[in-house]
Amino acid sequence: MSELFDVINYPKDPANKSDLEKKHYPTIDMPASVKAWEPFEVKVTIGKELAHPNEGAHFIQWVELYFNEVLISRSELTPTIYEMPVDFRLKLGKSGTLRARARCNLHGIWEGSAELKIN
C-alpha cells in the first residue's frame, strides 16, 4: 500500500483550503446541541465546498463516523450510484468530538471534526 493511504490528511490552513482540500474534506452537519440519549441526525458531506467526482476512476470509497476515538458507523459507497451527503442517526449520552473520515480511491483518507454538545 502506498504512503498516501497510511496517513490521514487534513487541510494545511482550514481557513484557506486548496481545491484538492475542498474536494476531499469531510464536513459534518448536525444540531448545535442535543439532549442526552435523544436521537439526532448527522450528515457528512465530502466536497461540500467543491464537488468531489463520483465516477469509476475517481470516487469516495467509504465514510466513517467516530465519537471521540470509537468507530460508530461506516458507509461503503459505490461509484456513480451514491449521492452526498451520507446520513447517520445517533443518540449519545455525553458531549465529545464527532470525527468523519473518508477515503478517496486516488487521494487517500481525509478527516474533519465537529464538537458535539449534549444538554
VMD Tcl script that draws the C-alpha trace (Angstrom):
set ca {
  {0.00 0.00 0.00}
  {1.33 3.45 -0.81}
  {2.31 6.05 1.77}
  {-0.69 8.12 0.69}
  {-3.06 5.66 2.35}
  {-1.03 5.31 5.56}
  {-1.72 8.87 6.72}
  {-4.82 10.90 7.48}
  {-5.00 14.15 5.54}
  {-6.16 17.48 6.97}
  {-6.25 20.96 5.39}
  {-2.95 22.76 5.99}
  {-4.87 26.02 6.57}
  {-8.59 25.34 7.29}
  {-9.47 28.99 6.58}
  {-7.82 28.89 3.15}
  {-8.23 25.40 1.67}
  {-6.74 24.39 -1.68}
  {-9.09 22.97 -4.34}
  {-7.81 19.45 -3.51}
  {-8.64 20.00 0.16}
  {-12.08 21.46 -0.63}
  {-12.95 18.38 -2.71}
  {-11.86 15.89 -0.03}
  {-12.53 17.49 3.36}
  {-15.44 15.82 5.24}
  {-17.92 18.38 6.59}
  {-20.17 17.35 9.48}
  {-23.62 18.96 9.75}
  {-25.56 18.37 12.97}
  {-27.58 20.29 15.57}
  {-25.63 22.78 17.73}
  {-26.68 20.82 20.82}
  {-28.84 17.79 21.59}
  {-30.44 16.21 24.65}
  {-28.76 13.16 26.17}
  {-29.90 9.89 24.59}
  {-32.33 11.57 22.16}
  {-31.82 10.60 18.51}
  {-30.42 13.24 16.15}
  {-29.29 13.42 12.52}
  {-25.70 13.82 11.35}
  {-24.88 14.49 7.71}
  {-21.36 14.05 6.36}
  {-20.57 15.66 3.03}
  {-17.34 15.18 1.11}
  {-16.65 18.09 -1.19}
  {-19.22 20.46 0.28}
  {-17.16 23.48 -0.85}
  {-16.16 21.98 -4.22}
  {-17.86 18.82 -5.50}
  {-15.83 15.63 -5.43}
  {-16.02 13.47 -8.58}
  {-18.20 10.37 -8.37}
  {-17.13 8.24 -11.32}
  {-15.46 4.89 -11.83}
  {-11.95 6.37 -11.97}
  {-12.27 8.82 -9.03}
  {-14.70 8.42 -6.14}
  {-15.15 8.22 -2.36}
  {-14.94 4.57 -1.29}
  {-16.25 4.90 2.25}
  {-17.20 7.32 5.03}
  {-16.64 6.50 8.71}
  {-18.08 8.35 11.70}
  {-16.35 8.31 15.10}
  {-17.36 9.59 18.53}
  {-14.06 10.58 20.12}
  {-11.92 7.51 19.29}
  {-14.78 5.00 18.89}
  {-15.96 3.99 15.41}
  {-19.75 4.40 15.31}
  {-20.52 3.51 11.72}
  {-19.03 3.02 8.27}
  {-20.82 3.55 4.98}
  {-19.40 1.79 1.91}
  {-20.04 3.75 -1.29}
  {-20.28 2.67 -4.90}
  {-19.07 4.96 -7.70}
  {-21.70 6.73 -9.82}
  {-24.63 5.50 -7.67}
  {-24.37 7.21 -4.27}
  {-25.10 10.88 -3.68}
  {-23.78 13.11 -0.91}
  {-24.44 13.61 1.95}
  {-24.09 10.37 3.89}
  {-26.67 10.34 6.71}
  {-26.26 8.90 10.20}
  {-28.79 8.82 13.05}
  {-27.23 8.80 16.52}
  {-28.08 9.03 20.18}
  {-25.30 9.78 22.63}
  {-25.16 10.47 26.35}
  {-22.25 12.87 26.66}
  {-20.50 15.70 24.85}
  {-17.47 14.95 22.71}
  {-15.95 15.14 19.26}
  {-17.52 13.67 16.14}
  {-14.93 12.85 13.50}
  {-15.68 11.87 9.92}
  {-13.13 10.06 7.77}
  {-13.48 9.44 4.07}
  {-11.28 7.51 1.66}
  {-10.82 8.71 -1.90}
  {-9.56 5.96 -4.20}
  {-6.89 8.36 -5.58}
  {-6.13 10.81 -2.76}
  {-6.27 8.77 0.44}
  {-8.01 9.30 3.77}
  {-9.27 12.70 4.89}
  {-10.69 13.73 8.27}
  {-12.95 16.50 9.53}
  {-14.38 17.00 13.01}
  {-17.05 18.88 14.95}
  {-17.74 19.31 18.65}
  {-21.00 17.87 19.95}
  {-22.66 19.46 22.96}
  {-25.04 17.30 24.97}
  {-27.51 19.05 27.29}
}
mol new
graphics top color blue
foreach p $ca { graphics top sphere $p radius 0.5 }
foreach p [lrange $ca 0 end-1] q [lrange $ca 1 end] { graphics top cylinder $p $q radius 0.2 }
display resetview
